Structure formats: C-alpha cells, structure tokens
C-alpha cells in the first residue's frame, strides 16, 4: 500500500503482504502507571482564558499501563480507534467505563525498509503484517488490554473504517494480505463483559469492497460510507444504511449541492446534531486536498452537500479528525512525495461555531504549509508529536486521543492526548467578549456564513433582556415530500451519556458560539475604527434561507433582512402575520409560511412564503438519539429491540409519522389488560409529579388533539417526532389536554401519549383538559369509542380506568418561570400560580373548586377591547376574562406569556391581550366542519416562540366518505357531533371554503 505514490496501481499491487512483524523503534518509551488526566496536567501550562476561537490544543504522551507486553497494540498504522461509551450505571455492579477500541492495522513495513519514496511515487512505503486483533484502552484506569472476542472475527486488514453504534463497533472494508476485504459489516458487541463478533446481514447491492474510505454514524441512525478506492480508482459515491429499518440495506444517495471530488484517505466525523463533516483526502491525480464539506439530511429526506467556510491551514490526507463539541480536531497527515504536514499546521481545528480554521497559534487566514522548525512552530516542539500519517483518533468527553501511525518510515506506538479547553473557558470568554464588544459602542457585524447547529445559532444572538419571551415566525410544511422510512424507537440506536454528554456538548457549543460572535464583533470594530452603524448579526432564524421550494440550505450567505414591523394585524390580503413588539424584547416575527391546500396538480405541495425573514432551522437537521436511551446498549444492527412491554408495543404500533394509516378494522389493538398495565405505569409517574410542572426550554407545545390522531402524526412528521431517532434528545414535548372526544381515534391518541410518557418521563409532559373528565367524555365520544372498538364489557372497563388516570394528570406547566401553560384560562378566581399548585390530586371535576373549573373551562373575551369578566356561552357559572385580567395575572406572577388551548382558532394559534396570551389548537378541520389550521408552538432555548402550522387536508378526489364501509364507521361519530355540535370557532364565523384564512392559503 503506497503512502505517497499516485494511485495508478491495481488492486494486486495494493495488497498487504503477510510478513512477521518487526520491531521498529518506539517513540513512546517505557510505559508507566499514569492516568491520561495526569498527562494532560503535565502538559505546558495553559495560558489564561481567552475570548474567541481557541487555537488547536497541543498533545502529550500518555504513559499507559501494560500488565503484559501483548496487552499493548504496539507499533502500527492504518488501524482504527473508536470511542465506546460506558455501560451500566457508574458505581453499580458490572459498570464499564468509557473505552477506546483499536482494531486491525499494519504492524510492519515491507522489507522493514525506511527508505522514503521517490518524488515520482514509483516506490512508496509498503505495509505488511496486517492484523485483526482488538485492543482496548480503559480511559478511567489508563490501562491497555488485548481482547479476544467470541465469534468469527473479520479478516486481517488495514485502511478500513470503523464507527461506534451505541456500545457496538462497526467495521467495514479495508485491504489485507489477499487484497481488498469483503464489503461485509462486522460488529463488535461490547455490551456484555465478554465481547463478541457478529456479521450483519445486509440485503441488496452496497458500496462494495474498498479501502481508504470514510464511515460515520449520522444522527445516531444512518451509517454513511463515502469515497475511498475500489482497487481501480478513487470514488466519490455516498452510501447510507438506515439502522432503524429492517431488513438492513444500503442505499446509494445522490446528495444535492457541490460535494467533494473523487478521493481517498479523507476523514469524516459527525457532529452531535447529525452534521457530517468530510475534510482533506487525495484526489485521482494524487493531489492532497484542503477543502472541507458538510453533509446533512433535510426533513423531507433530501441529503445536501455544502462547502465549509474558513481557510484550511494545509491540504492533507491520511490524517485523523474527530469532533469535540462544535470543533473538528484534525491532526497530522501526508502531503505526498515523502512529505508530512508540519509546523503549527500539523494540528488544526475547524470551529464550526465560528466558521473558521485555527492552528496551534491563531485563526488561519492563509495556508501555512512549511517545513517544521522550532521557530516556525512558535518555539513549541510539541507539534512534532503530531507529525505523522495513517494514525487514528477518537474523543472521550473533551479529551482527544491519537494512537500510532507512520513518520518518516518508522511505525509509531505512542498514545497521545490533548484537552479541548474551549468549552471550559466558554463562560469566561463570553463575558470578556461581550464587554469588549460593548466597549466599542458598535453593533455586531454580520457574519458572512453561519455554520452552526441550531442551539449554537440560537445562542449566537444574545437572549433578550431579562430572559424575555419572543414570538417567532409561524411556519407551515409542504403537503407533499419524500417519504421517511418508518421510524420506530425499538430500532433506534442507543447511546449512553458520558460524564459530559450530548446536552453538555450542545450547551458548550452554543455558549462558545456566543463568545466567538461577540469577540469577532469587537475585533472587527477595532479594525474598522468606526463608530457609525455596522451590520447586525442575523436573527436567531438566520441560519438558513427558506427558498421558494421549501429547502433550507446551510452554509449560505445570509441576506439582509428587516428585524421589525409595525403592522399589528394578521392580514388576509397579504397573507402575512405581522405585529409590533409586545414589550421590549418580545415580538412576533412578521412572516408566515404555509402551503397550497391542493394535493394534486401544479399547486400540489407549493410553498408560499409570506413575508418571512428567517425561521427556525430545523429543516436541515438530522435527528440524533438521546444519550439516556440505552441502559445497556442493544444489538441494533443485527436484531430489533425486543418489544416486551406495553409502552414499547404501543410506540412500535402507532408512532409512524409517515406510515400510519387508520386501521382497516376498528377493533383496537390493545386489550384491557394491556391498557391496565399502561395506565398503571403512567399513573405511577403522574402521581410523583407536582400539579404545576416546572419545565426548561426548549419545549414543543401542542394544543387540543381531540382524537384526531392523523393530525398528531402529521405534526410529528413535519416538525419532529418524540423518539430516539427523532428530536426527543434536545427538546421536550408538552401537551395541553383534550386528548379524547370528538375525533375517531381517541384510543390511539391517549395510548400513544401515555406510552411516550412512560418511555420518556422527563421529556414528555401531559396536563389535563376539560375533556379528561368522566362526565364530559361520557357524552362527547370517548366512552362510545371504547365500547364500539373494544366491546361493551372491556370498553366500559377501559373507559373507567382511563378516567381514574385522568384524575392524576398535572394541571399546568411553568416554563423557565416566564411562561405558564394551561388548558383553559385564569377565569375569575385564579390570581396566583400557587392556587393551582395547591390543588391536590387525584381530583375529579365534581370535587374540584372554582379554581379547577376556571383552569379547565374559562376562555378569553372576544377581543382585546372587551375587558373584565363576562358570562361564558359554554354554560352557567363559566366566565370569559379580558386582557386586563391577563396583564394582572402576569404582573402578579412575574410572567410574560400565557399559553392555553381549549378553543378552536382558525389559524391554529391566536394572540390575545397584546400578545401576552396565545390560544393554541392542534387539530385541523375540527369536527369536520371548521376548516381551521392546526398549530404547535416551538419554544427555543432563547425563549423565542415559533408557531408552526399544518393546514386541513382537503377531501380526496375519490371521496372515501361515499363508500359503505366508511359510512358505517363514521355513522356514530357523525351522529354524535350532530347531536352535540362543537363550541363555535373562536373569532369570526367561517363560511365553507373561506380562503381568507391562513388555513386555506
């Protein structure tokens, strides 16, 4: 295998010869008992915390413990190093800490020749002694050990790829003594005390045998393989394997955008939010590359390449790269002709929060390739340690580890470690940077590119003063789009949280982005020496641009946009939502995005942009799994999670955002015993929760669903689903009640929400609505549905059990102590949050006080001009409350916003009391007559509230309502709604096919 020569040889000349390993000189010396942390501490003293992008860290040698010589990997190159998270709970029996798994590689050079290749590349360094052995480095004990897994191991190989899937290590490709290795996927299962090899069965054609390629797990779901060499030429193809869909099969992707050229020996690493970054490599002409490319998956199923910003310090190939937080750490690499990447460029960091490259000295503005010398490296000879190629790197928390490689014809056996101090210094850096920026008395300049994950981007704009709540842009999805493969949590990839898990990484990335933005602003201001008006940073929603086709493209220039609008109305003529700021820092963005309601023809799925600046950039994010989801990692590539519990069965059966269809048979799939188990589990959780939940942003808030399960699936499909393969890892879900009655699938709706609550008790939250009461849902459909779908005996029992559970539901939720969420309102009796907190559960409507009645039943008055308390048309004893009551309640409790449900509103959400109260309704075309849109509210970390809409689906061209089967199924519901018509839609009466509403745009 040539290190530097052009790839003009065929497969036969690239094979690794099977020769006994030799003993090249080691660069690490004797191993001694010292922890990796001590090696970091022994490194040169770190400078004081600085603001802005930190330079790349320097590495030091880890003197790891070897009980026996064979425990250590020894000298090798072309191997892989994979970080595997801990198994079990720390301190419990059987706990295994985080580990580094080293597999394969070449342990010798052919003929033990250290002669550098000629510049013509005709000779080259050839590798030998390929292995299939496995070594494990325990990070906590600082000890190497050799593993002897059970099962059939892969063939000896080097230049292969490996990645972690939970506590599994997946191996693919490479080249060995007999030539190219087979394309099979081999999995090393490290879940149990005794590791075991498995071979994964994958159907259909795949990437084929290749070496020098890259592989990464994107979004804790998709195994992506890119590029490499098939023994004939470098490649640029992209293959994906969905680990959440069985049977497993490779799918060749055709990403949009400008991607990398055919190349080999590049590196790829996936950021925590699912962005894959590929950098460097060697093209078909043996030219080393310096460019970097991001690959991400849109919500509609499209994959897209985008060129990463910044100036790379040096081209390189056969290097190593790994993400820590939002920083891609790149080390070493070859340049061709026997040359290595040297001087301060041998270590580089692509800071994706700032969109810049850094080397060991500073931000890189021009390439810095040159021969190594102490002077060139700023007097720091530590960069000599990373002057190597064909090594491997992995990260555990903030620590980056490097093992082995090749330097000047000598195989290396040292383990290096560095610590990324950027996260630890983020808070200090942010405060200094903000002070520096403020001192310039200038506004922050606009960045040319944004290259951050969503939370980084949200934090890049300073939060409003006093933690103010900001109302963001209403968003609605396209009707049509590429179909997702069915996402089921039983297939999802589990990953255990390390000491510093995904939440820590995302928060650190966001804070770092804030520090960087402020620092760059201050530097720019000082350089310009001006005090005039400067460009502003883009709004929180400026990370991507909404195109007419509905695409959201990352890494694009941010257009100039206005940030305010004085119009205070929802204009039906311009189809735009525009308001003035509510109070300082609280505003509703002045544009809505909806789609044509037609399902066919030229308008099918057409997106109409209505005065939108930029909105929440969820469109291009690839979802990733929650780190808490695996108590013990499961075999996710060769078997499905066993569905042995009712919640898992319910989720597997119902959580199908794109694949769910109403059951052909109305018989419900659970029996009363299973419903009893589900209710028992949920009731145990509800009974331990307070009456007023205390939640943290970000939160996704849902209004009334009323058994319209299809709308719930559409909302999950368009705006993210609560699963490990969805967005449950980084956003909570809050449902505001009225899960049952009126619609045809109350059983599906409440069963799925209860199952999600049991599976994700700290992330899914349910509060009570007025229909979660026996005297109400006995009349409005739930009791009839239970009997009709489960039989009289089981149906009545189920209805009783569900209503006993409803008495335990929490009654309100307080988010960040700024926003209170309830079902109905504050009525005449509720003046303080403590009144709700003092309600003791379980509680029935009959036993409840006027506080409970107001909380679940009251409504705002008709509009802001009607103040005080008025009688409520819903019934005697009920009231409506005016904007003065809203302001009084907010002032009494130091709140900025009330979010409530309970009333159907035409656009899915409606503002009241100058925006201090929002009514939210998530079911579309309520009772089949209202023609209303449905909406949810997405509350970001920065307390920006973004309404997101779905429109009512128009009747199908061949109307199923005319079929006898549909007629029989719907008769009971039609009669019910005819006898007990729904509460009229809030606001103006809507005639049929009223296209002046957002629902019909």
Secondary structure, DSSP 4 states (H G I P E B T S, - for coil): --SSS-S-S-HHHHPPB------PPPSS-S--S--HHHHHHTSPPPPPP-SSSPPPPP-EE---B-SSGGGS--S-BS-EEEEE--BS-TTSTT-B--EEEEE--EEEEGGG--PPPPTT-SS---EEEEB--EEEEETTTTEEEEE--BSPPPPPBBS-EEEEETTEEEEE--EETTEEPP--EEEEE-SSSS-EEEEE--BS--S-S-BS-EEEEETTTEEEEEEEE-SSSEEEEEEEEETTSSS-BEEEE--BS--PPSEES-EEEE-TTS-EEEE--EETTS-BB--EEEEEE-TTS-EEEEE--S--S--BBS-EEEEETTEEEEE--EEETTEE--GGGGEEEEETTTTEEE-SSSB-SS-------TTTTTT-GGGGGG--BS-EEEEETTEEEEEEEEETTEEEEEEEEEE-TTTTTHHHHHHHHHHHHHHTT-PPPPPSB----HHHHHHHSPPPGGG--EEEEEEE--S--PPPPPP-GGGSPP----SS-HHHHHHHHHHHHHHHHHHHHHHHHHHHT--S--PPPPPTTTTSEE-TTS-EESS-BPPP--------SEETTTTEE----SSTT--B-S-EEEE-S-SSSTTTT-EEEES-------TTPPP---GGG-SS---TTTSPPP--SHHHHHHHHH--TTT----SS-S-SS-HHHHHHHHHHHHHHHHTS-SEEEE-S-EEEE-B-TT-HHHHHHHHHHH--SSTTTTTTT-EEEE-S--SSSSS-HHHHHHHHHHHHHHTTTTEEEB--TTSSHHHHTTSSHHHHHHHHH-HHHHHHHHHHHHHHHTTSB-EEEETTTEEE-SS--TTT--SHHHHHT--SS--TTT--HHHHHHHH-EE-SSTT--SEEE-TT-TT-EEE-HHHHHHHHHHHT-SEEEE-SS-BTTSEEEETTTTEEEEB--SSGGGTS---EEEEEE-TT-EEEEEEEPPPPPPSS-GGGSHHHHHHHHHHHHHHHHSPPPPPBSS---TT-TTSGGG-
